[in-house]
Amino acid sequence: MTVSNATHVTLRNVGFNLSGNFTCEVTADAPSFYTGVATNVLTVVEGRPTRKSPRAEKQQTDVVPSPPSSRPMVYGDSKPAAVAR
């Protein structure tokens, strides 16, 4: 959770089935012991699609042409599916 901070939490390697209502409860220490509760919807999204380069020396910023085919390439299990044409 290296990108989490005092106001944001980043969860990694979770599935789409984790999406839904989440409640966060925070309690202050003595002397007030104030408790704050908030509920919101969490939507799990897939990170940026990646494609392995056919050659190891290719850089991440290089454009790798897709092989000729009649079908578009679909990346991962994103909802809706990301399609490269």
HTML snippet that shows the backbone in 3Dmol.js (N, CA, C, O; Angstrom):
<script src="https://3Dmol.org/build/3Dmol-min.js"></script>
<div id="view" style="width:600px;height:400px;position:relative"></div>
<script>
const pdb = `
ATOM      1  N   MET A   1       0.832  -1.182   0.000  1.00  0.00           N
ATOM      2  CA  MET A   1       0.000   0.000   0.000  1.00  0.00           C
ATOM      3  C   MET A   1       0.878   1.247   0.000  1.00  0.00           C
ATOM      4  O   MET A   1       0.650   2.156   0.798  1.00  0.00           O
ATOM      5  N   THR A   2       1.847   1.306  -0.854  1.00  0.00           N
ATOM      6  CA  THR A   2       2.780   2.425  -0.867  1.00  0.00           C
ATOM      7  C   THR A   2       2.156   3.715  -1.380  1.00  0.00           C
ATOM      8  O   THR A   2       2.685   4.791  -1.101  1.00  0.00           O
ATOM      9  N   VAL A   3       1.056   3.650  -2.116  1.00  0.00           N
ATOM     10  CA  VAL A   3       0.421   4.873  -2.612  1.00  0.00           C
ATOM     11  C   VAL A   3      -0.738   5.307  -1.719  1.00  0.00           C
ATOM     12  O   VAL A   3      -1.480   6.218  -2.087  1.00  0.00           O
ATOM     13  N   SER A   4      -0.909   4.691  -0.577  1.00  0.00           N
ATOM     14  CA  SER A   4      -1.932   5.106   0.379  1.00  0.00           C
ATOM     15  C   SER A   4      -1.380   6.249   1.231  1.00  0.00           C
ATOM     16  O   SER A   4      -0.169   6.390   1.397  1.00  0.00           O
ATOM     17  N   ASN A   5      -2.297   7.064   1.771  1.00  0.00           N
ATOM     18  CA  ASN A   5      -1.884   8.159   2.646  1.00  0.00           C
ATOM     19  C   ASN A   5      -2.962   8.386   3.698  1.00  0.00           C
ATOM     20  O   ASN A   5      -3.797   7.509   3.922  1.00  0.00           O
ATOM     21  N   ALA A   6      -2.959   9.533   4.337  1.00  0.00           N
ATOM     22  CA  ALA A   6      -3.900   9.812   5.428  1.00  0.00           C
ATOM     23  C   ALA A   6      -5.348   9.893   4.967  1.00  0.00           C
ATOM     24  O   ALA A   6      -6.258   9.747   5.783  1.00  0.00           O
ATOM     25  N   THR A   7      -5.585  10.126   3.665  1.00  0.00           N
ATOM     26  CA  THR A   7      -6.960  10.279   3.174  1.00  0.00           C
ATOM     27  C   THR A   7      -7.356   9.269   2.112  1.00  0.00           C
ATOM     28  O   THR A   7      -8.533   9.194   1.759  1.00  0.00           O
ATOM     29  N   HIS A   8      -6.420   8.491   1.590  1.00  0.00           N
ATOM     30  CA  HIS A   8      -6.708   7.537   0.513  1.00  0.00           C
ATOM     31  C   HIS A   8      -6.044   6.194   0.802  1.00  0.00           C
ATOM     32  O   HIS A   8      -4.939   6.134   1.342  1.00  0.00           O
ATOM     33  N   VAL A   9      -6.729   5.133   0.437  1.00  0.00           N
ATOM     34  CA  VAL A   9      -6.171   3.786   0.552  1.00  0.00           C
ATOM     35  C   VAL A   9      -6.232   3.142  -0.820  1.00  0.00           C
ATOM     36  O   VAL A   9      -7.272   3.176  -1.479  1.00  0.00           O
ATOM     37  N   THR A  10      -5.132   2.560  -1.253  1.00  0.00           N
ATOM     38  CA  THR A  10      -5.079   1.871  -2.535  1.00  0.00           C
ATOM     39  C   THR A  10      -4.983   0.374  -2.284  1.00  0.00           C
ATOM     40  O   THR A  10      -4.083  -0.096  -1.586  1.00  0.00           O
ATOM     41  N   LEU A  11      -5.914  -0.363  -2.857  1.00  0.00           N
ATOM     42  CA  LEU A  11      -5.914  -1.820  -2.744  1.00  0.00           C
ATOM     43  C   LEU A  11      -5.417  -2.395  -4.058  1.00  0.00           C
ATOM     44  O   LEU A  11      -5.797  -1.919  -5.127  1.00  0.00           O
ATOM     45  N   ARG A  12      -4.575  -3.407  -3.990  1.00  0.00           N
ATOM     46  CA  ARG A  12      -4.039  -4.030  -5.204  1.00  0.00           C
ATOM     47  C   ARG A  12      -4.416  -5.501  -5.235  1.00  0.00           C
ATOM     48  O   ARG A  12      -4.671  -6.126  -4.206  1.00  0.00           O
ATOM     49  N   ASN A  13      -4.441  -6.033  -6.455  1.00  0.00           N
ATOM     50  CA  ASN A  13      -4.694  -7.465  -6.668  1.00  0.00           C
ATOM     51  C   ASN A  13      -6.011  -7.924  -6.058  1.00  0.00           C
ATOM     52  O   ASN A  13      -6.057  -8.914  -5.327  1.00  0.00           O
ATOM     53  N   VAL A  14      -7.079  -7.197  -6.365  1.00  0.00           N
ATOM     54  CA  VAL A  14      -8.420  -7.587  -5.928  1.00  0.00           C
ATOM     55  C   VAL A  14      -9.265  -7.860  -7.165  1.00  0.00           C
ATOM     56  O   VAL A  14      -8.987  -7.317  -8.233  1.00  0.00           O
ATOM     57  N   GLY A  15     -10.279  -8.684  -7.036  1.00  0.00           N
ATOM     58  CA  GLY A  15     -11.134  -9.038  -8.163  1.00  0.00           C
ATOM     59  C   GLY A  15     -12.338  -8.123  -8.277  1.00  0.00           C
ATOM     60  O   GLY A  15     -12.645  -7.356  -7.364  1.00  0.00           O
ATOM     61  N   PHE A  16     -13.019  -8.217  -9.421  1.00  0.00           N
ATOM     62  CA  PHE A  16     -14.208  -7.405  -9.667  1.00  0.00           C
ATOM     63  C   PHE A  16     -15.304  -7.698  -8.643  1.00  0.00           C
ATOM     64  O   PHE A  16     -16.131  -6.832  -8.359  1.00  0.00           O
ATOM     65  N   ASN A  17     -15.315  -8.904  -8.088  1.00  0.00           N
ATOM     66  CA  ASN A  17     -16.356  -9.266  -7.122  1.00  0.00           C
ATOM     67  C   ASN A  17     -16.233  -8.498  -5.811  1.00  0.00           C
ATOM     68  O   ASN A  17     -17.135  -8.571  -4.976  1.00  0.00           O
ATOM     69  N   LEU A  18     -15.146  -7.767  -5.608  1.00  0.00           N
ATOM     70  CA  LEU A  18     -14.991  -6.947  -4.410  1.00  0.00           C
ATOM     71  C   LEU A  18     -15.774  -5.635  -4.520  1.00  0.00           C
ATOM     72  O   LEU A  18     -15.976  -4.958  -3.511  1.00  0.00           O
ATOM     73  N   SER A  19     -16.214  -5.265  -5.718  1.00  0.00           N
ATOM     74  CA  SER A  19     -16.985  -4.031  -5.904  1.00  0.00           C
ATOM     75  C   SER A  19     -18.256  -4.072  -5.067  1.00  0.00           C
ATOM     76  O   SER A  19     -18.860  -5.129  -4.888  1.00  0.00           O
ATOM     77  N   GLY A  20     -18.653  -2.915  -4.561  1.00  0.00           N
ATOM     78  CA  GLY A  20     -19.883  -2.835  -3.774  1.00  0.00           C
ATOM     79  C   GLY A  20     -19.799  -1.747  -2.725  1.00  0.00           C
ATOM     80  O   GLY A  20     -18.899  -0.908  -2.767  1.00  0.00           O
ATOM     81  N   ASN A  21     -20.733  -1.754  -1.783  1.00  0.00           N
ATOM     82  CA  ASN A  21     -20.760  -0.764  -0.706  1.00  0.00           C
ATOM     83  C   ASN A  21     -19.695  -1.083   0.339  1.00  0.00           C
ATOM     84  O   ASN A  21     -19.578  -2.221   0.793  1.00  0.00           O
ATOM     85  N   PHE A  22     -18.924  -0.069   0.713  1.00  0.00           N
ATOM     86  CA  PHE A  22     -17.912  -0.212   1.749  1.00  0.00           C
ATOM     87  C   PHE A  22     -18.131   0.852   2.805  1.00  0.00           C
ATOM     88  O   PHE A  22     -18.508   1.982   2.495  1.00  0.00           O
ATOM     89  N   THR A  23     -17.893   0.487   4.047  1.00  0.00           N
ATOM     90  CA  THR A  23     -18.014   1.420   5.162  1.00  0.00           C
ATOM     91  C   THR A  23     -16.656   1.563   5.830  1.00  0.00           C
ATOM     92  O   THR A  23     -15.964   0.577   6.086  1.00  0.00           O
ATOM     93  N   CYS A  24     -16.284   2.815   6.108  1.00  0.00           N
ATOM     94  CA  CYS A  24     -15.029   3.104   6.789  1.00  0.00           C
ATOM     95  C   CYS A  24     -15.362   3.776   8.116  1.00  0.00           C
ATOM     96  O   CYS A  24     -16.130   4.737   8.161  1.00  0.00           O
ATOM     97  N   GLU A  25     -14.791   3.273   9.171  1.00  0.00           N
ATOM     98  CA  GLU A  25     -15.014   3.847  10.502  1.00  0.00           C
ATOM     99  C   GLU A  25     -13.680   4.277  11.082  1.00  0.00           C
ATOM    100  O   GLU A  25     -12.731   3.495  11.128  1.00  0.00           O
ATOM    101  N   VAL A  26     -13.612   5.527  11.526  1.00  0.00           N
ATOM    102  CA  VAL A  26     -12.387   6.072  12.105  1.00  0.00           C
ATOM    103  C   VAL A  26     -12.720   6.613  13.487  1.00  0.00           C
ATOM    104  O   VAL A  26     -13.675   7.371  13.649  1.00  0.00           O
ATOM    105  N   THR A  27     -11.939   6.227  14.474  1.00  0.00           N
ATOM    106  CA  THR A  27     -12.166   6.683  15.844  1.00  0.00           C
ATOM    107  C   THR A  27     -10.958   7.469  16.327  1.00  0.00           C
ATOM    108  O   THR A  27      -9.817   7.024  16.197  1.00  0.00           O
ATOM    109  N   ALA A  28     -11.228   8.656  16.891  1.00  0.00           N
ATOM    110  CA  ALA A  28     -10.161   9.485  17.448  1.00  0.00           C
ATOM    111  C   ALA A  28      -9.749   8.938  18.808  1.00  0.00           C
ATOM    112  O   ALA A  28     -10.504   8.232  19.477  1.00  0.00           O
ATOM    113  N   ASP A  29      -8.550   9.283  19.184  1.00  0.00           N
ATOM    114  CA  ASP A  29      -8.026   8.836  20.475  1.00  0.00           C
ATOM    115  C   ASP A  29      -8.553   9.731  21.597  1.00  0.00           C
ATOM    116  O   ASP A  29      -9.281  10.690  21.343  1.00  0.00           O
ATOM    117  N   ALA A  30      -8.188   9.419  22.812  1.00  0.00           N
ATOM    118  CA  ALA A  30      -8.615  10.201  23.978  1.00  0.00           C
ATOM    119  C   ALA A  30      -8.194  11.663  23.803  1.00  0.00           C
ATOM    120  O   ALA A  30      -7.151  11.889  23.188  1.00  0.00           O
ATOM    121  N   PRO A  31      -8.888  12.628  24.271  1.00  0.00           N
ATOM    122  CA  PRO A  31      -9.994  12.513  25.208  1.00  0.00           C
ATOM    123  C   PRO A  31     -11.368  12.450  24.539  1.00  0.00           C
ATOM    124  O   PRO A  31     -12.353  12.153  25.215  1.00  0.00           O
ATOM    125  N   SER A  32     -11.468  12.719  23.226  1.00  0.00           N
ATOM    126  CA  SER A  32     -12.808  12.825  22.620  1.00  0.00           C
ATOM    127  C   SER A  32     -13.412  11.482  22.233  1.00  0.00           C
ATOM    128  O   SER A  32     -14.622  11.291  22.364  1.00  0.00           O
ATOM    129  N   PHE A  33     -12.600  10.560  21.764  1.00  0.00           N
ATOM    130  CA  PHE A  33     -13.066   9.270  21.263  1.00  0.00           C
ATOM    131  C   PHE A  33     -14.179   9.433  20.224  1.00  0.00           C
ATOM    132  O   PHE A  33     -15.086   8.605  20.133  1.00  0.00           O
ATOM    133  N   TYR A  34     -14.094  10.516  19.441  1.00  0.00           N
ATOM    134  CA  TYR A  34     -15.077  10.761  18.379  1.00  0.00           C
ATOM    135  C   TYR A  34     -14.951   9.665  17.329  1.00  0.00           C
ATOM    136  O   TYR A  34     -13.844   9.256  16.980  1.00  0.00           O
ATOM    137  N   THR A  35     -16.080   9.194  16.832  1.00  0.00           N
ATOM    138  CA  THR A  35     -16.091   8.177  15.778  1.00  0.00           C
ATOM    139  C   THR A  35     -16.813   8.726  14.559  1.00  0.00           C
ATOM    140  O   THR A  35     -17.946   9.197  14.654  1.00  0.00           O
ATOM    141  N   GLY A  36     -16.147   8.661  13.416  1.00  0.00           N
ATOM    142  CA  GLY A  36     -16.753   9.057  12.148  1.00  0.00           C
ATOM    143  C   GLY A  36     -16.961   7.829  11.285  1.00  0.00           C
ATOM    144  O   GLY A  36     -16.095   6.957  11.208  1.00  0.00           O
ATOM    145  N   VAL A  37     -18.119   7.764  10.635  1.00  0.00           N
ATOM    146  CA  VAL A  37     -18.443   6.622   9.778  1.00  0.00           C
ATOM    147  C   VAL A  37     -18.893   7.151   8.427  1.00  0.00           C
ATOM    148  O   VAL A  37     -19.696   8.082   8.361  1.00  0.00           O
ATOM    149  N   ALA A  38     -18.385   6.568   7.354  1.00  0.00           N
ATOM    150  CA  ALA A  38     -18.793   6.947   5.999  1.00  0.00           C
ATOM    151  C   ALA A  38     -18.957   5.681   5.169  1.00  0.00           C
ATOM    152  O   ALA A  38     -18.181   4.734   5.296  1.00  0.00           O
ATOM    153  N   THR A  39     -19.976   5.680   4.320  1.00  0.00           N
ATOM    154  CA  THR A  39     -20.227   4.554   3.422  1.00  0.00           C
ATOM    155  C   THR A  39     -20.259   5.076   1.997  1.00  0.00           C
ATOM    156  O   THR A  39     -20.830   6.132   1.725  1.00  0.00           O
ATOM    157  N   ASN A  40     -19.644   4.335   1.091  1.00  0.00           N
ATOM    158  CA  ASN A  40     -19.633   4.720  -0.310  1.00  0.00           C
ATOM    159  C   ASN A  40     -19.476   3.466  -1.162  1.00  0.00           C
ATOM    160  O   ASN A  40     -19.184   2.383  -0.655  1.00  0.00           O
ATOM    161  N   VAL A  41     -19.675   3.634  -2.458  1.00  0.00           N
ATOM    162  CA  VAL A  41     -19.560   2.518  -3.400  1.00  0.00           C
ATOM    163  C   VAL A  41     -18.118   2.422  -3.887  1.00  0.00           C
ATOM    164  O   VAL A  41     -17.523   3.420  -4.292  1.00  0.00           O
ATOM    165  N   LEU A  42     -17.571   1.229  -3.844  1.00  0.00           N
ATOM    166  CA  LEU A  42     -16.242   0.956  -4.370  1.00  0.00           C
ATOM    167  C   LEU A  42     -16.409   0.206  -5.677  1.00  0.00           C
ATOM    168  O   LEU A  42     -17.099  -0.812  -5.732  1.00  0.00           O
ATOM    169  N   THR A  43     -15.778   0.708  -6.731  1.00  0.00           N
ATOM    170  CA  THR A  43     -15.801   0.035  -8.023  1.00  0.00           C
ATOM    171  C   THR A  43     -14.389  -0.420  -8.350  1.00  0.00           C
ATOM    172  O   THR A  43     -13.476   0.402  -8.431  1.00  0.00           O
ATOM    173  N   VAL A  44     -14.202  -1.708  -8.536  1.00  0.00           N
ATOM    174  CA  VAL A  44     -12.894  -2.251  -8.887  1.00  0.00           C
ATOM    175  C   VAL A  44     -12.710  -2.102 -10.391  1.00  0.00           C
ATOM    176  O   VAL A  44     -13.562  -2.514 -11.178  1.00  0.00           O
ATOM    177  N   VAL A  45     -11.586  -1.506 -10.777  1.00  0.00           N
ATOM    178  CA  VAL A  45     -11.267  -1.329 -12.193  1.00  0.00           C
ATOM    179  C   VAL A  45      -9.939  -2.014 -12.475  1.00  0.00           C
ATOM    180  O   VAL A  45      -9.118  -2.206 -11.578  1.00  0.00           O
ATOM    181  N   GLU A  46      -9.748  -2.372 -13.718  1.00  0.00           N
ATOM    182  CA  GLU A  46      -8.485  -2.991 -14.102  1.00  0.00           C
ATOM    183  C   GLU A  46      -7.501  -1.894 -14.435  1.00  0.00           C
ATOM    184  O   GLU A  46      -7.868  -0.859 -14.991  1.00  0.00           O
ATOM    185  N   GLY A  47      -6.251  -2.129 -14.092  1.00  0.00           N
ATOM    186  CA  GLY A  47      -5.202  -1.162 -14.397  1.00  0.00           C
ATOM    187  C   GLY A  47      -4.961  -1.045 -15.887  1.00  0.00           C
ATOM    188  O   GLY A  47      -5.618  -1.701 -16.695  1.00  0.00           O
ATOM    189  N   ARG A  48      -4.022  -0.212 -16.230  1.00  0.00           N
ATOM    190  CA  ARG A  48      -3.694   0.043 -17.626  1.00  0.00           C
ATOM    191  C   ARG A  48      -3.333  -1.259 -18.332  1.00  0.00           C
ATOM    192  O   ARG A  48      -2.510  -2.024 -17.829  1.00  0.00           O
ATOM    193  N   PRO A  49      -3.940  -1.520 -19.497  1.00  0.00           N
ATOM    194  CA  PRO A  49      -3.604  -2.756 -20.208  1.00  0.00           C
ATOM    195  C   PRO A  49      -2.153  -2.741 -20.672  1.00  0.00           C
ATOM    196  O   PRO A  49      -1.619  -1.699 -21.053  1.00  0.00           O
ATOM    197  N   THR A  50      -1.538  -3.889 -20.636  1.00  0.00           N
ATOM    198  CA  THR A  50      -0.160  -3.998 -21.098  1.00  0.00           C
ATOM    199  C   THR A  50      -0.079  -5.067 -22.172  1.00  0.00           C
ATOM    200  O   THR A  50      -0.904  -5.978 -22.234  1.00  0.00           O
ATOM    201  N   ARG A  51       0.910  -4.936 -22.998  1.00  0.00           N
ATOM    202  CA  ARG A  51       1.137  -5.923 -24.050  1.00  0.00           C
ATOM    203  C   ARG A  51       2.622  -6.180 -24.118  1.00  0.00           C
ATOM    204  O   ARG A  51       3.416  -5.244 -24.214  1.00  0.00           O
ATOM    205  N   LYS A  52       2.998  -7.420 -24.070  1.00  0.00           N
ATOM    206  CA  LYS A  52       4.408  -7.777 -24.105  1.00  0.00           C
ATOM    207  C   LYS A  52       4.967  -7.531 -25.499  1.00  0.00           C
ATOM    208  O   LYS A  52       4.346  -7.875 -26.505  1.00  0.00           O
ATOM    209  N   SER A  53       6.139  -6.935 -25.539  1.00  0.00           N
ATOM    210  CA  SER A  53       6.814  -6.677 -26.795  1.00  0.00           C
ATOM    211  C   SER A  53       7.430  -7.972 -27.311  1.00  0.00           C
ATOM    212  O   SER A  53       7.940  -8.772 -26.526  1.00  0.00           O
ATOM    213  N   PRO A  54       7.388  -8.185 -28.626  1.00  0.00           N
ATOM    214  CA  PRO A  54       8.010  -9.396 -29.164  1.00  0.00           C
ATOM    215  C   PRO A  54       9.528  -9.378 -29.031  1.00  0.00           C
ATOM    216  O   PRO A  54      10.173 -10.422 -29.122  1.00  0.00           O
ATOM    217  N   ARG A  55      10.098  -8.199 -28.816  1.00  0.00           N
ATOM    218  CA  ARG A  55      11.547  -8.093 -28.651  1.00  0.00           C
ATOM    219  C   ARG A  55      11.850  -7.425 -27.319  1.00  0.00           C
ATOM    220  O   ARG A  55      11.234  -6.418 -26.970  1.00  0.00           O
ATOM    221  N   ALA A  56      12.785  -7.975 -26.585  1.00  0.00           N
ATOM    222  CA  ALA A  56      13.098  -7.475 -25.240  1.00  0.00           C
ATOM    223  C   ALA A  56      13.605  -6.038 -25.257  1.00  0.00           C
ATOM    224  O   ALA A  56      13.419  -5.311 -24.282  1.00  0.00           O
ATOM    225  N   GLU A  57      14.252  -5.610 -26.362  1.00  0.00           N
ATOM    226  CA  GLU A  57      14.824  -4.265 -26.387  1.00  0.00           C
ATOM    227  C   GLU A  57      13.781  -3.169 -26.619  1.00  0.00           C
ATOM    228  O   GLU A  57      14.111  -1.986 -26.533  1.00  0.00           O
ATOM    229  N   LYS A  58      12.548  -3.533 -26.908  1.00  0.00           N
ATOM    230  CA  LYS A  58      11.495  -2.526 -27.083  1.00  0.00           C
ATOM    231  C   LYS A  58      11.249  -1.815 -25.764  1.00  0.00           C
ATOM    232  O   LYS A  58      11.277  -2.443 -24.706  1.00  0.00           O
ATOM    233  N   GLN A  59      11.012  -0.538 -25.815  1.00  0.00           N
ATOM    234  CA  GLN A  59      10.694   0.237 -24.624  1.00  0.00           C
ATOM    235  C   GLN A  59       9.188   0.301 -24.445  1.00  0.00           C
ATOM    236  O   GLN A  59       8.438   0.055 -25.390  1.00  0.00           O
ATOM    237  N   GLN A  60       8.737   0.631 -23.235  1.00  0.00           N
ATOM    238  CA  GLN A  60       7.309   0.694 -22.949  1.00  0.00           C
ATOM    239  C   GLN A  60       6.613   1.732 -23.833  1.00  0.00           C
ATOM    240  O   GLN A  60       5.429   1.586 -24.138  1.00  0.00           O
ATOM    241  N   THR A  61       7.328   2.767 -24.241  1.00  0.00           N
ATOM    242  CA  THR A  61       6.719   3.815 -25.057  1.00  0.00           C
ATOM    243  C   THR A  61       6.710   3.481 -26.544  1.00  0.00           C
ATOM    244  O   THR A  61       6.076   4.187 -27.327  1.00  0.00           O
ATOM    245  N   ASP A  62       7.404   2.417 -26.947  1.00  0.00           N
ATOM    246  CA  ASP A  62       7.420   2.035 -28.356  1.00  0.00           C
ATOM    247  C   ASP A  62       6.046   1.540 -28.793  1.00  0.00           C
ATOM    248  O   ASP A  62       5.306   0.943 -28.011  1.00  0.00           O
ATOM    249  N   VAL A  63       5.723   1.796 -30.047  1.00  0.00           N
ATOM    250  CA  VAL A  63       4.481   1.292 -30.619  1.00  0.00           C
ATOM    251  C   VAL A  63       4.749  -0.086 -31.189  1.00  0.00           C
ATOM    252  O   VAL A  63       5.652  -0.266 -32.006  1.00  0.00           O
ATOM    253  N   VAL A  64       3.975  -1.044 -30.762  1.00  0.00           N
ATOM    254  CA  VAL A  64       4.113  -2.409 -31.257  1.00  0.00           C
ATOM    255  C   VAL A  64       2.900  -2.694 -32.118  1.00  0.00           C
ATOM    256  O   VAL A  64       1.785  -2.749 -31.599  1.00  0.00           O
ATOM    257  N   PRO A  65       3.083  -2.879 -33.422  1.00  0.00           N
ATOM    258  CA  PRO A  65       1.925  -3.131 -34.281  1.00  0.00           C
ATOM    259  C   PRO A  65       1.272  -4.462 -33.942  1.00  0.00           C
ATOM    260  O   PRO A  65       1.947  -5.448 -33.644  1.00  0.00           O
ATOM    261  N   SER A  66      -0.040  -4.468 -33.993  1.00  0.00           N
ATOM    262  CA  SER A  66      -0.752  -5.710 -33.718  1.00  0.00           C
ATOM    263  C   SER A  66      -0.713  -6.599 -34.952  1.00  0.00           C
ATOM    264  O   SER A  66      -0.655  -6.101 -36.077  1.00  0.00           O
ATOM    265  N   PRO A  67      -0.744  -7.893 -34.753  1.00  0.00           N
ATOM    266  CA  PRO A  67      -0.717  -8.804 -35.894  1.00  0.00           C
ATOM    267  C   PRO A  67      -1.997  -8.671 -36.706  1.00  0.00           C
ATOM    268  O   PRO A  67      -3.060  -8.404 -36.147  1.00  0.00           O
ATOM    269  N   PRO A  68      -1.905  -8.855 -38.018  1.00  0.00           N
ATOM    270  CA  PRO A  68      -3.115  -8.748 -38.832  1.00  0.00           C
ATOM    271  C   PRO A  68      -4.096  -9.852 -38.461  1.00  0.00           C
ATOM    272  O   PRO A  68      -3.733 -11.027 -38.394  1.00  0.00           O
ATOM    273  N   SER A  69      -5.321  -9.464 -38.227  1.00  0.00           N
ATOM    274  CA  SER A  69      -6.358 -10.447 -37.936  1.00  0.00           C
ATOM    275  C   SER A  69      -7.702  -9.791 -38.155  1.00  0.00           C
ATOM    276  O   SER A  69      -7.803  -8.566 -38.232  1.00  0.00           O
ATOM    277  N   SER A  70      -8.721 -10.598 -38.254  1.00  0.00           N
ATOM    278  CA  SER A  70     -10.059 -10.055 -38.465  1.00  0.00           C
ATOM    279  C   SER A  70     -10.724  -9.702 -37.145  1.00  0.00           C
ATOM    280  O   SER A  70     -11.763  -9.042 -37.129  1.00  0.00           O
ATOM    281  N   ARG A  71     -10.124 -10.144 -36.022  1.00  0.00           N
ATOM    282  CA  ARG A  71     -10.710  -9.863 -34.711  1.00  0.00           C
ATOM    283  C   ARG A  71      -9.893  -8.808 -33.980  1.00  0.00           C
ATOM    284  O   ARG A  71      -8.665  -8.810 -34.066  1.00  0.00           O
ATOM    285  N   PRO A  72     -10.560  -7.899 -33.258  1.00  0.00           N
ATOM    286  CA  PRO A  72      -9.806  -6.938 -32.445  1.00  0.00           C
ATOM    287  C   PRO A  72      -9.197  -7.639 -31.235  1.00  0.00           C
ATOM    288  O   PRO A  72      -9.667  -8.698 -30.820  1.00  0.00           O
ATOM    289  N   MET A  73      -8.152  -7.043 -30.676  1.00  0.00           N
ATOM    290  CA  MET A  73      -7.547  -7.591 -29.469  1.00  0.00           C
ATOM    291  C   MET A  73      -8.336  -7.095 -28.268  1.00  0.00           C
ATOM    292  O   MET A  73      -8.700  -5.921 -28.212  1.00  0.00           O
ATOM    293  N   VAL A  74      -8.604  -7.960 -27.320  1.00  0.00           N
ATOM    294  CA  VAL A  74      -9.323  -7.599 -26.100  1.00  0.00           C
ATOM    295  C   VAL A  74      -8.358  -7.771 -24.941  1.00  0.00           C
ATOM    296  O   VAL A  74      -7.699  -8.804 -24.826  1.00  0.00           O
ATOM    297  N   TYR A  75      -8.271  -6.759 -24.075  1.00  0.00           N
ATOM    298  CA  TYR A  75      -7.341  -6.766 -22.956  1.00  0.00           C
ATOM    299  C   TYR A  75      -8.033  -7.155 -21.670  1.00  0.00           C
ATOM    300  O   TYR A  75      -8.993  -6.498 -21.266  1.00  0.00           O
ATOM    301  N   GLY A  76      -7.576  -8.195 -21.023  1.00  0.00           N
ATOM    302  CA  GLY A  76      -7.970  -8.544 -19.671  1.00  0.00           C
ATOM    303  C   GLY A  76      -9.448  -8.756 -19.456  1.00  0.00           C
ATOM    304  O   GLY A  76     -10.199  -9.044 -20.388  1.00  0.00           O
ATOM    305  N   ASP A  77      -9.847  -8.607 -18.219  1.00  0.00           N
ATOM    306  CA  ASP A  77     -11.228  -8.830 -17.825  1.00  0.00           C
ATOM    307  C   ASP A  77     -11.917  -7.526 -17.460  1.00  0.00           C
ATOM    308  O   ASP A  77     -12.798  -7.526 -16.600  1.00  0.00           O
ATOM    309  N   SER A  78     -11.546  -6.416 -18.084  1.00  0.00           N
ATOM    310  CA  SER A  78     -12.152  -5.141 -17.726  1.00  0.00           C
ATOM    311  C   SER A  78     -13.624  -5.135 -18.081  1.00  0.00           C
ATOM    312  O   SER A  78     -14.059  -5.868 -18.969  1.00  0.00           O
ATOM    313  N   LYS A  79     -14.389  -4.310 -17.390  1.00  0.00           N
ATOM    314  CA  LYS A  79     -15.824  -4.190 -17.646  1.00  0.00           C
ATOM    315  C   LYS A  79     -16.148  -2.730 -17.870  1.00  0.00           C
ATOM    316  O   LYS A  79     -15.992  -1.946 -16.934  1.00  0.00           O
ATOM    317  N   PRO A  80     -16.582  -2.312 -19.031  1.00  0.00           N
ATOM    318  CA  PRO A  80     -16.687  -3.110 -20.251  1.00  0.00           C
ATOM    319  C   PRO A  80     -15.294  -3.436 -20.789  1.00  0.00           C
ATOM    320  O   PRO A  80     -14.316  -2.770 -20.449  1.00  0.00           O
ATOM    321  N   ALA A  81     -15.218  -4.448 -21.615  1.00  0.00           N
ATOM    322  CA  ALA A  81     -13.932  -4.890 -22.146  1.00  0.00           C
ATOM    323  C   ALA A  81     -13.266  -3.783 -22.952  1.00  0.00           C
ATOM    324  O   ALA A  81     -13.917  -3.108 -23.749  1.00  0.00           O
ATOM    325  N   ALA A  82     -11.952  -3.600 -22.737  1.00  0.00           N
ATOM    326  CA  ALA A  82     -11.182  -2.647 -23.525  1.00  0.00           C
ATOM    327  C   ALA A  82     -10.795  -3.327 -24.829  1.00  0.00           C
ATOM    328  O   ALA A  82     -10.310  -4.458 -24.818  1.00  0.00           O
ATOM    329  N   VAL A  83     -11.005  -2.653 -25.946  1.00  0.00           N
ATOM    330  CA  VAL A  83     -10.743  -3.255 -27.248  1.00  0.00           C
ATOM    331  C   VAL A  83      -9.785  -2.371 -28.028  1.00  0.00           C
ATOM    332  O   VAL A  83     -10.014  -1.168 -28.147  1.00  0.00           O
ATOM    333  N   ALA A  84      -8.714  -2.949 -28.562  1.00  0.00           N
ATOM    334  CA  ALA A  84      -7.781  -2.235 -29.432  1.00  0.00           C
ATOM    335  C   ALA A  84      -8.053  -2.663 -30.858  1.00  0.00           C
ATOM    336  O   ALA A  84      -8.122  -3.858 -31.146  1.00  0.00           O
ATOM    337  N   ARG A  85      -8.206  -1.723 -31.736  1.00  0.00           N
ATOM    338  CA  ARG A  85      -8.482  -2.041 -33.145  1.00  0.00           C
ATOM    339  C   ARG A  85      -7.326  -1.638 -34.014  1.00  0.00           C
ATOM    340  O   ARG A  85      -7.372  -1.826 -35.230  1.00  0.00           O
TER     341      ARG A  85
END
`;
const viewer = $3Dmol.createViewer("view");
viewer.addModel(pdb, "pdb");
viewer.setStyle({}, {cartoon: {color: "spectrum"}});
viewer.zoomTo();
viewer.render();
</script>
